[in-house]
Amino acid sequence: MLRGFLKGCFDGDPTLLTWQGGIMRFVREMCVGVIVDIQERLFRSMQHKEQLEKNLIILIKGLEALDVPLLKTQQYTKGLGPTIDSVDEAMGTLPVIEKLSFSCCEEPSFMKALEKVGRKQVILAGIESHVCVLQTALDLAMGAYVPIVVEDCVSSRKGSDVSTALSRMQAEGIRVTSYESILLELCREAGGDMFKQILGLIK
């Protein structure tokens, strides 16, 4: 229904859902979620890590309820350890994409997995905001993807680095949102099983 309503209303590639004037809507059939480097030895030093962990679980479970596919990366696992237990459990048997580059996009296996999913709107959450998340978002934007950074699901060791990274991303035209906002935008309407599942997570 949405696709029919929007047909002919946007510029360039219609799968990106960009309206005249640069306004964009996010649609679950076009989204993929990427959880970046939520690893034990790095996570313990993050700002507001307890709240971050709760927010990440809500986002992951919400995206799963909305049938949005997920990808999970780890940076130099030998040094930074595995994904923290709660996030690993929430993501089930999803395979890990191992990387050494800060940007996920510079890891060939990540790009292969992303291309296989075949979705252009990429929801980003993870750590650290000013390094791996920032560089991934920039590279995605340069590569004809639409990165969507969930600001209450990213963090860094220093709060100033989070705010600086978010400011940089917005200055570069990258979309920034919150987990509740993106989940409800993808849900689109009140009613039905999906909405009930999302409501149960965010209330």
Secondary structure, DSSP 8 states (H G I E B T S, - for coil): -HHHHHTT-BSS-GGG-BBTTS-B---GGGEEEEEE--BHHHHTTSTTHHHHHHHHHHHHHHHHHTT--EEEEEE-HHHH-SB-HHHHHHTTT--EEEESSSSGGGSHHHHHHHHHHT--EEEEEEE-IIIIIHHHHHHHHHTT-EEEEEEEEEE-SSHHHHHHHHHHHHHTT-EEE-HHHHHHHHH-SS-HHHHHHHHHHH-
